[in-house]
Amino acid sequence: MYCSQCGTKVSGKFCHQCGCPLHESDAALILSDDDFVEEVVDWEQDVRYDRIIKVDAIRIAIARHAATAPKGVSGEALLALYDKIVSSPVPLESLAAVVQPMYDSWGIHTGKKRSELLPVPVGRVIARALCSFAKHAQTFDSTEHHDVGCILISEIPSSVCSFKGKLLVSLLKRDQHTQVTAETHIPGQMYDWGKSQRCLEQLFNDLNSDLGLPSASRPRLVA
């Protein structure tokens, strides 16, 4: 199977390249000897993640970004550090794990939304989004396929500004253009101190960049 985060061919429960846990959705990328794709496929016009991720050059680009992704200090790690410094009958780290979902159930959350029409084929934008997730240590979570596009969902890691959240990226094919709508959702917090805004700026900067992806030479899918 192939890791859905960095595209490396792996086996077991964790990716040996980026360390991400393997999900059941990754199993969909397992190919038998009869599944080798010999024909050249125009991946730039494809709207399906599971076909685009099979392009060898795209998997290599994703793996390169994953290998250089920053390793920041998580909010949980910061609270655990406070627990060591300040004595408290209830550890802050454990308290936060209870308070965040409770606040979320009360409808307390934050997030931002942004849309752009990019003059880039939908398949290339999907590949750029996957590279962006890997570049910023945002674990790819799942995807929803539609006839004219897809929705990619990744996890925004926690930081000193906020706990972890979700980044939902909707991509719709518009001839040779792609309509992109991206939205962050961080549960249990009213403010994220600009984290959502920075996350969307990073994403759209990446979607307007090449990110080391192959040129439009229509590379062949590989198993």
C-alpha positions in Angstrom: 0.0 0.0 0.0 1.0 3.7 -0.2 1.0 6.2 2.6 -1.8 8.7 2.0 0.3 11.4 3.6 3.6 11.2 1.7 2.9 8.7 -1.0 5.7 6.2 0.0 5.1 2.5 -0.6 4.8 0.9 2.8 3.4 -1.9 4.9 2.4 -2.4 8.5 0.7 0.2 10.8 3.0 3.2 10.3 4.8 4.8 7.4 8.6 4.4 7.7 9.2 7.6 5.7 7.0 10.2 7.5 5.9 8.2 10.6 2.1 8.7 10.0 -0.3 5.9 11.0 -1.7 4.0 8.0 -5.5 4.1 7.6 -8.0 1.7 6.0 -8.3 4.2 3.1 -4.6 3.5 2.3 -5.5 -0.1 1.7 -7.4 1.1 -1.4 -4.1 1.8 -3.0 -2.9 -1.8 -2.9 -2.4 -3.2 -6.4 -2.2 -6.8 -7.5 -0.1 -8.0 -10.4 -3.1 -7.6 -12.7 -3.6 -3.9 -11.7 -0.6 -2.4 -13.4 -1.7 0.6 -15.4 0.1 0.6 -18.7 -1.7 3.3 -20.6 -0.7 7.0 -20.2 -3.3 8.8 -18.1 -3.9 12.6 -18.2 -3.7 13.0 -14.4 -4.0 16.8 -14.6 -7.7 16.4 -15.7 -8.5 13.7 -13.2 -10.7 14.5 -10.2 -9.9 11.3 -8.2 -7.3 11.4 -5.5 -6.8 7.7 -5.5 -5.6 7.8 -9.1 -3.5 10.9 -8.8 -1.6 9.6 -5.8 -0.5 6.6 -7.9 1.6 8.8 -10.2 5.2 8.1 -9.1 6.5 11.6 -9.6 3.7 13.0 -7.4 4.4 10.6 -4.6 8.1 11.6 -4.7 7.2 15.3 -4.5 4.9 14.6 -1.5 7.6 12.6 0.2 10.1 15.4 -0.2 7.8 17.9 1.4 7.0 15.5 4.2 10.6 15.0 5.0 11.3 18.7 5.5 8.0 19.6 7.3 8.6 21.6 10.5 8.1 19.9 13.9 6.5 22.6 16.0 5.6 22.5 19.7 2.0 21.2 20.1 -0.5 22.7 22.5 -0.7 19.4 24.4 3.1 19.4 24.8 3.1 22.9 26.1 0.5 22.2 28.7 2.4 19.1 29.8 5.4 21.3 30.3 3.3 23.7 32.5 2.2 20.7 34.5 5.8 20.0 35.4 6.4 23.6 36.5 3.2 24.4 38.3 1.7 22.0 40.8 -2.0 21.4 40.3 -4.5 18.8 41.5 -5.8 18.5 38.0 -3.2 18.3 35.2 -3.7 21.0 32.5 -3.1 18.5 29.8 -5.8 16.2 31.0 -8.2 19.1 31.7 -7.8 20.4 28.1 -8.6 17.0 26.7 -12.0 17.2 28.5 -12.7 20.9 28.1 -12.2 21.1 24.3 -14.8 18.5 23.3 -17.2 19.9 25.9 -16.9 23.4 24.5 -17.3 22.0 21.0 -20.6 20.3 22.0 -21.8 23.8 23.2 -21.2 25.1 19.7 -17.9 26.9 20.6 -15.5 26.8 17.7 -13.6 29.0 15.3 -12.4 28.9 11.7 -12.0 30.8 8.5 -13.2 30.3 4.9 -11.6 31.4 1.6 -12.5 30.7 -2.1 -10.5 31.3 -5.3 -10.8 30.3 -9.0 -7.4 29.1 -10.1 -6.3 28.9 -13.8 -4.9 25.5 -13.2 -6.3 22.0 -14.1 -8.1 20.3 -11.2 -5.7 17.3 -11.0 -2.7 19.5 -10.6 -4.4 21.5 -7.9 -5.3 18.3 -6.1 -1.6 17.2 -6.3 -0.5 20.7 -5.0 -2.9 20.4 -2.1 -1.5 17.0 -1.1 2.0 18.5 -1.3 0.9 21.4 0.9 -0.5 19.1 3.5 2.8 17.3 3.7 4.8 20.5 3.7 3.0 21.9 6.7 2.8 18.6 8.7 -1.0 18.4 8.2 -1.9 14.7 8.2 -4.2 13.8 5.3 -7.3 12.3 6.9 -9.9 11.4 4.2 -11.4 12.4 0.8 -14.9 12.6 -0.7 -15.2 12.0 -4.5 -17.7 13.7 -6.7 -18.2 13.6 -10.5 -16.6 17.0 -11.0 -14.3 17.2 -8.1 -13.4 16.1 -4.6 -13.1 17.3 -1.0 -9.8 16.7 0.7 -9.7 16.7 4.5 -6.5 17.0 6.6 -5.7 17.5 10.3 -4.3 20.9 11.4 -1.8 20.0 14.1 -2.1 21.7 17.5 0.3 24.5 18.4 0.8 27.2 21.0 -2.1 29.1 19.4 -4.7 26.4 19.4 -5.5 22.7 19.6 -5.8 20.5 16.5 -8.5 21.1 14.0 -9.6 20.2 10.4 -8.8 21.8 7.0 -11.4 21.0 4.4 -10.5 21.7 0.8 -13.2 21.5 -1.9 -11.9 21.3 -5.5 -14.3 21.6 -8.5 -13.4 21.3 -12.1 -14.2 24.3 -14.3 -12.9 23.4 -17.7 -9.1 24.3 -17.4 -9.7 26.1 -14.2 -10.4 24.9 -10.6 -12.7 26.4 -8.1 -11.1 26.0 -4.7 -13.0 26.6 -1.4 -11.0 25.9 1.8 -12.3 26.1 5.3 -10.7 25.6 8.8 -12.5 24.2 11.8 -11.0 24.3 15.2 -13.4 23.0 17.9 -13.6 24.2 21.5 -12.1 27.6 21.0 -13.5 31.0 20.2 -10.2 32.5 19.0 -7.2 30.9 17.3 -5.0 34.1 17.3 -4.7 34.2 13.5 -3.9 30.5 13.0 -6.7 29.8 10.6 -5.9 32.9 8.5 -2.2 31.8 8.3 -3.2 28.3 7.4 -5.4 29.4 4.5 -2.7 31.8 3.3 -0.1 29.0 3.3 -2.5 26.7 1.4 -3.4 29.2 -1.4 0.3 30.3 -1.7 1.1 26.6 -2.3 -1.8 26.1 -4.7 -0.4 28.9 -6.8 3.1 27.3 -6.8 4.7 24.4 -8.7 5.9 22.6 -5.5 8.3 20.4 -7.4 5.5 18.5 -9.3 6.1 17.0 -12.7 5.4 19.1 -15.8 2.4 18.4 -18.0 4.1 15.6 -19.8 1.5 13.1 -18.7 3.6 10.7 -16.7 2.5 7.1 -16.5 0.8 5.6 -13.4 2.9 3.0 -11.6 2.1 0.3 -9.1 
